[in-house]
Amino acid sequence: MSDEEFWHLTLVQLNALIKQNNLSERARNWRAALICSVLANIYRNPKKKVNPFEPEDFMPNPKKVSRKMSEQEMLTQLELMNASFGGEKHE
């Protein structure tokens, strides 16, 4: 996505992109966690660990957000992200 396209997104469109990215990331994490659980179960000592490992045991735990960000905080975060990727600031 170009800088121009990014800066013309509405908050609804941006939120939809973020949600889609989060779902895609969760699917990738799930596949990796499934592989980890299979490998862990192959080498699991059933005498020491009776229950098999589950993929959930290997999923990253998302940080809980204690409060919602204000619109100004969201804009600041977006500007920082854009700058970190070499984008230009648009007024």
C-alpha positions as CSV (number, residue, x, y, z in Angstrom):
1,M,0.0,0.0,0.0
2,S,1.4,3.4,-0.9
3,D,1.7,6.3,1.5
4,E,-1.1,8.1,-0.5
5,E,-3.4,5.1,-0.2
6,F,-2.6,4.7,3.5
7,W,-3.3,8.4,4.3
8,H,-6.7,8.3,2.5
9,L,-8.0,5.3,4.5
10,T,-10.9,6.1,6.8
11,L,-10.8,4.8,10.3
12,V,-13.3,2.1,9.4
13,Q,-11.1,0.9,6.5
14,L,-8.0,1.0,8.7
15,N,-9.8,-0.9,11.4
16,A,-10.9,-3.6,8.9
17,L,-7.3,-4.0,7.6
18,I,-6.0,-4.3,11.2
19,K,-8.7,-6.9,12.0
20,Q,-7.8,-8.9,8.8
21,N,-4.1,-8.8,9.7
22,N,-4.8,-10.0,13.2
23,L,-6.9,-12.9,11.9
24,S,-4.1,-13.8,9.4
25,E,-1.5,-13.6,12.2
26,R,-3.6,-15.8,14.4
27,A,-3.9,-18.4,11.7
28,R,-0.1,-18.4,11.1
29,N,0.5,-18.7,14.9
30,W,-2.0,-21.6,15.0
31,R,-0.2,-23.5,12.3
32,A,3.1,-23.1,14.1
33,A,1.5,-24.0,17.5
34,L,0.1,-27.2,15.9
35,I,3.5,-28.2,14.6
36,C,5.0,-27.5,18.0
37,S,2.4,-29.5,19.9
38,V,3.0,-32.5,17.5
39,L,6.7,-32.4,18.1
40,A,6.3,-31.9,21.8
41,N,4.0,-34.9,22.0
42,I,6.4,-37.1,20.0
43,Y,9.0,-36.5,22.6
44,R,6.7,-36.3,25.6
45,N,7.3,-38.6,28.5
46,P,3.8,-39.9,29.3
47,K,4.9,-40.8,32.8
48,K,5.9,-37.2,33.6
49,K,3.2,-35.5,31.5
50,V,0.1,-37.6,31.3
51,N,-2.0,-35.2,29.2
52,P,-0.8,-34.4,25.7
53,F,0.2,-31.0,24.7
54,E,-2.4,-28.9,22.8
55,P,-1.7,-26.2,20.2
56,E,-3.1,-23.6,22.7
57,D,-0.1,-24.4,24.9
58,F,2.1,-22.9,22.3
59,M,0.0,-19.9,21.2
60,P,1.3,-16.4,22.2
61,N,-0.7,-14.6,24.7
62,P,-1.9,-11.2,23.4
63,K,-1.3,-8.2,25.7
64,K,-4.5,-7.0,27.2
65,V,-5.3,-3.3,26.5
66,S,-6.3,-1.7,29.7
67,R,-8.2,1.1,28.0
68,K,-9.2,2.3,24.5
69,M,-6.9,4.8,22.8
70,S,-8.2,8.3,22.1
71,E,-8.4,9.4,18.4
72,Q,-5.3,11.6,19.0
73,E,-3.4,8.6,20.4
74,M,-4.4,6.5,17.4
75,L,-3.3,9.2,15.0
76,T,0.0,9.6,16.8
77,Q,0.6,5.8,16.7
78,L,-0.2,5.8,13.0
79,E,2.2,8.7,12.3
80,L,4.9,6.9,14.2
81,M,4.3,3.7,12.2
82,N,4.3,5.5,8.9
83,A,7.5,7.3,9.8
84,S,9.2,4.1,10.8
85,F,8.4,2.7,7.4
86,G,9.9,5.7,5.7
87,G,6.5,7.4,4.8
88,E,6.0,11.1,4.6
89,K,3.8,13.1,6.9
90,H,0.6,14.5,5.2
91,E,-1.4,17.2,6.8
